[in-house]
Amino acid sequence: MTFTELRLEALKLPEEERSALAESLISSLDQFEDAAEVSPAWVAEIQRREGLLEQGKMGARPMDDVLDELERKLDERHQSA
């Protein structure tokens, strides 16, 4: 099953089950266990990027476009494996 197929199947779940699945997946990512543990380096990077955006020196893309591209790349990667 490809990432896209899995995502589409997950979206068919009732809201309560999607919520439980999302919570389970997020909790499986050790790096997000405690948001308070964000390193000073990441805070500085976020602030730097925010400044560039505000100054018009860096662009942004719609989240849907980014997710579509990510899905396409993951599908390609899984098909070639």
C-alpha positions in Angstrom: 0.0 0.0 0.0 1.3 3.4 -0.9 1.4 6.4 1.4 -1.4 8.0 -0.7 -3.5 4.9 -0.5 -3.0 4.7 3.3 -3.8 8.3 3.7 -7.0 8.1 1.7 -8.1 5.0 3.7 -7.4 6.7 7.0 -9.5 9.7 5.9 -12.5 7.4 5.5 -12.4 6.6 9.2 -14.9 8.2 11.6 -13.6 11.4 13.2 -13.0 9.8 16.6 -10.9 7.0 15.0 -8.9 9.5 12.9 -8.2 11.5 16.0 -7.0 8.4 17.8 -4.8 7.4 14.9 -3.3 10.9 14.6 -2.6 10.9 18.3 -1.0 7.5 18.1 1.2 8.5 15.1 2.3 11.8 16.7 3.2 10.1 20.0 5.3 7.6 18.1 7.6 10.5 17.1 10.0 10.7 20.0 11.2 14.2 19.0 7.7 15.6 19.7 7.2 14.1 23.2 7.7 17.4 24.9 7.5 20.6 22.9 9.1 22.4 25.8 12.4 20.7 24.9 12.8 22.7 21.6 16.5 23.5 21.4 17.6 27.1 21.3 19.1 26.5 17.8 15.6 25.6 16.5 14.1 28.7 18.2 16.8 30.8 16.5 16.1 29.2 13.1 12.4 29.8 13.4 13.0 33.4 14.3 15.4 33.8 11.4 12.9 32.4 8.9 10.1 34.5 10.3 12.2 37.6 9.8 13.0 36.7 6.2 9.3 36.1 5.5 8.3 39.5 7.0 11.0 41.2 5.0 9.8 39.5 1.8 13.2 37.8 1.4 11.8 34.4 1.6 8.6 32.9 0.1 6.1 30.5 1.4 4.0 27.8 -0.2 0.5 26.6 0.5 0.5 23.6 2.8 -1.7 21.6 0.4 1.0 22.0 -2.3 3.7 20.9 0.0 1.8 17.8 1.1 0.9 16.9 -2.4 4.6 17.1 -3.4 5.6 15.1 -0.3 3.0 12.4 -1.2 4.2 12.2 -4.7 7.9 11.9 -3.6 7.0 9.2 -1.0 5.0 7.2 -3.6 7.9 7.4 -6.0 10.3 6.3 -3.3 8.2 3.4 -2.2 7.6 2.2 -5.8 11.4 2.2 -6.5 12.1 0.2 -3.3 
